[in-house]
Amino acid sequence: MGKLLYEQESYIIRGAAFDIYKQFKNSHKEKIYRDSLFFGLQNKGLRVNKEKRIDIFYENKKVGTYVPDMVIEDKIFIELKANPVVLKSDIEQFWHYLKSSNYKLGFLINFGAPKGVQIIRRIYDTARK
């Protein structure tokens, strides 16, 4: 089995998300989770940018920008939700932004689910080459 892409960072991101959910459950607005995750990841030694603009490309030409909730170490982007369910359209949009950017890894994290935090980790790497 191959090595997990950005294994250490992924482990820290997931752990911080679980810690936040343990404290707040699914009872707050997205901004509370975003600010908590921002500080939690910084406290764990990661470099975090909130709402960094990401260029979106079509046929190797920049066609627009996407602003995820945060970018970790300039290599992973995170999109947050605080909804009872993650809609298929949310997942598809997240996937399309990942595909259209220069990032290889993204997380879609939903803190609003009644049975626990939902973490969707997607990689888009080899198909881009």
Disulfide bonds with the S-S distance in Angstrom:
none
